[in-house]
Every structure is written in structure tokens, then in C-alpha cells.
Amino acid sequence: MSNKITVVKQDHLGVEVIRYQGQVLMRTAAEIMIEAFFALEHAMMVDIPLLKGDKFLETYFTGHWYNIYEIHDRVSDHLKGWYCNVSYPAEISQSLVAFRDLALDLVVLPDGCQVVLDEDEFQKLVLSPDDRNNALAGLAALQDRFKEKFGI
């Protein structure tokens, strides 16, 4: 049995946006954690630079409207923060994780500070009222999860 898995990020309509491979670290019936490495040369996450080779510990859930990426520096392994996608619950099989992104993101800095991104993009998506409410509830659950983690 291989520990490799393919991750497919899709837009809200299910059209593939990006595909990459990771290593399975933990798996249950309801979630999976994988290790993957940042493939772009450089990007910014709020004020934090992301560099090629930074380590991402990515957790996907079949019962939550989000996923969580814990990001570590490629050299020192220090925690850079968390990047969270609000999405439909992930579809997880033996060899594939697929999720439909809903544009709305939450960045959590190592000190617990939270920044919501792309609210304008989310508002433009054509979603059913139930899906929109579930996505907003997912964001609120993420925010609460990190407030609890930091004792805020």
C-alpha cells in the first residue's frame, strides 16, 4: 500500500484548478492529514512569504466545510502559520483527496491573529442559500477552533 495520495483542488463548480501529490501521515474515516511541499517559487500569505519547498501539513475533512494547512519553513521547520480554505466537505478515497474551494479563506498567524481573505470573491459565487450558510458556518467554526487553540 502506497502512502502517496493525489490532491485535487477544484473551483466551486467542480472544475479542476490544481493537482499535486502528498504523503499520507494520518487517515480515519472522517479525515486525512498529508504532507506536501509548496511548489511555487514564491507567494505571500498576508505578510508571510511562502517559498518553494515549505512544508504543508494539510488536513481534509469529510464532515466539515473547510480544510486546514499548517505551514512550516523549508529550512528551519518553524511554524509560519495556518492557511484554511472554506470548501465543500472533502471527498477522500484511497488514492485521492478532492475538494471544491469556495474562495473564502482564513489565515491564522503563529500569535493567533486571524485574517479573513477573499470575502468579495465569495460574495460573487452563485451558491444555494444552504451552501452559502454552510460555508459561513464553516468559517465561523474555523475561527472558533483557532480561538480555542489560542485561549482567546
N, C-alpha and C positions, 0 to 999 in steps of 0.2 A: 504494500500500500504506500503510495507516494504522499508526502506531506505538502507537495506543491498544490496550489489552487489558483485558479484564474478569477480575477475580479473584473466585473464589467459595470462601469458607471453608465447609466442611461439618463436621458433627459426625462421630463415628467410624462412624456408620451411613450416612452419605452425605446427611443432611438439611441443606439449606442454612441457614446461620446468618447470613451477611452477604455482600453483593456490592458491589463498588466498582470503579472504573476506575483504571488507571495508564498510564504511558508506558513503552514498551519501550526499555531502554537497551542491552541485550546479549542475544543469543539464540544458542544452539548446539543441537545435537540432544539434549543431556542436561540443559541448564539454561537459565534465563532470569532476567534481572535487570530489574526495573521500578522506576520512581519513582512513588510515591504520596504523598498528603498526609493526615495524621491529620484525621479528620472530626469527632470528638467535641470538645466544648468543653474537657474536662479529664479526665485519668485519671492514675493513679500506676503507675509501673513500679518496684517496690521503693520506693526513696526519691526517685525521679526523676519530676518532673512532666512529663506529656505534654500538649501544648497543641494546640488546633486550628491546623492549618497546618504542624506539624512535618513534616519531610521523612523519608520512609521509603524506603530503598533495599532492595528486597525480592528475595531470590534464592531461586528454587524449583528443585528437582532432580527428575529422573525416576528417579534411581537411589539416592537417599538417603532415609532415614526422618526427614527434618527440612527446615525452611526457616529462613532467616536474614534478619532485618530489622535493618539498620543505621540508627540513628535520629539525626537532626540537628535542632538547634534551628531554628525557623522564621525567626528574625531574624538570629542571628549565624552560623548554619550549624555551630556547634561540635558535636562528637560527644557525644551523650548516652549512648550505649551500644548494645547489641545485644539484641534480643528474638528468641528462637528457639523455634519450635513443633516439638515432636516430632509427626510425622504420617506417614501413609502417603505413599509417593513421589507427587509431584505429577503430575497429568495436564495436559499442555501441548499446546494446539492453536494455530492461527494467531491466534485471537481470544479464547482463554480459558485461564486457569490455574485449576484446581480442586484443592483438597487437603482430605483428611479429617483433621481435628485429633484428636489422641489425648490431649488435656488436659495432658500433661506439657510444661513449658516450662523454658527456660534463659535467664536474664538474665545478661549479661556487662557489667560496668561498664567505663568507659574505662581504669581501672587494672588490668583483668584479673580482678578479683574475680568469682566465679561464684555465682549463686544459683539453685537448682532450685526451681520452683514447681509446685504442684498435684499433688504425688505422691499425696495422698489421693484426688483425683478420678480419677487414672489407675488406681489400685488397684480402684476400683469399676466400671470399664468391663468389660463382658463381651467378652473378646477370646480368640481361639485362642491356645494356648501359643506357636505360631510368631510370631504377630503381636505378642504381648507381648514375646517375646525380641527381635524385630527392633526394636521401639520402644525397649527398654532399650539395645540396641546402638547405636541412633541417638543416644540421649542421650550415651552414652559417647564416641562418635565426635565429637560436637559439643564435649564437654568437652575432649577431646584436641586438637581443631582449635584451640581458643582458647588452651589451654596452650602449644601450639607457637607460635602467633602472638605470645604474650607472653613466650616463652622461659622458661616455668615448668616 
